[in-house]
Amino acid sequence: MKLDDKVCYCFHISKRKIINHLRIHRPRRASQLSDCGGAGTGCGWCVPYLKRYFAEYEKSDLSEAGELSSNETEVISAEEYARQRDQYIESGKGKPPAR
C-alpha cells in the first residue's frame, strides 16, 4: 500500500495519516490509533493492519526514518485491500458505521 491509500475505509484514514499520528503522538498501545480519526472503530477490517503498523513503529524510529519499512501490509495493492474488505463486510464479520 502507498502512503495515500486508505487503511480505514469507514473513516477515510490513509496510511500517511496513521504514520504521521504514530510519529507525532507516539501512542503507547496500538488501540490508541483510534485517536487518529476513529481508525479501527468502524467495521474492524483495518485493526490487524493498524496493529502491524504499530508493531513496526515500536521497532523503528519514525522521527528519524519518516516512514515504516516494507512488510506484509506493503505487498497488497490498494485494490486488493479494498476487495478483501468488501468480502469481509459481505460475510457479516463487520458492519461499517451508519452514514
N, C-alpha and C positions, 0 to 999 in steps of 0.2 A: 504494500500500500504506500502511496505517496503522501506527502505531508498534508496536502489539501483534500485528501479523500476523507469521507465521513467514517467515523468509527461508531458513533452513536446516532443512528438514524431517527430515533424518537425525538431527540432534542437537537439534531443537526450539529453535532460536535465533531470537528475534524481532528485528525491525528496531530496537526500543528498546534491546535488549541490544548490538547491533552499534554503534549510535550512542554509547551510553554507553562502550563499550570504546574507541572512537575518541577520545572526549573525555577519558577518564581516562588511558588508557595511551599515547596518541599514537604509534601504530606508525609506523615509517619506511617500511614496504613493505606493500602490500596482502596479501601472503602471511602477514603477521603477524596477520591477523584470525583465522587458525586457532587462535590462543591464546584466542580467545573461544569456549570450549566445544567446540572442534573444528570450528567453522563452515568449510564448504568442503572438508572432508577425507573426506566420505562419497561420495555419488554424483557430485558435481561440478556439479550443476544450478545451485547458487547462486553459483558462482565469478564469473561475469560480473556479477552483482548486487553482490557484495562489492567487486569492482574498481571499479564505478561509485560505490558509497558512499565508498570510499577516495579516489577522484579528487575527489569533491565535498568531502570532508573537507580535502584538501590545498588546495583553492581557498578554503575558508571558514574562519572562526574559530569552531569549535564551542564553545569555552569562553564566547564572548560570545553567539552566536546560540542555542545549545542544541539546534538541530535543523538538519538539512540542508535546503536549499531544494528545491523541486519539480524533478523531472527525469523522464526516461523511466520509471524504476522506480516512480514515483508514479502513473502513468497506469493501470497494470494493477491490476485488483482482486485481492484475495486468492484468490477462487475461480478466476479465470482463471490466476493464477500457479500454483496447485495443479494445475489441469487440464493446463497445459503441462508441469509437472514430471512428472506421470503419463505423459504421452506420451513424454517424454524417456526415462524408465525403461523403458517398454514397448518402445521402439525399440532398446533394448540399448545406449544410449550411456552409461549409468551404472548402477551397482549399489549400492543402499543397503547400509549395513553390516548384518551379521547381528545379530539381536536376541538 
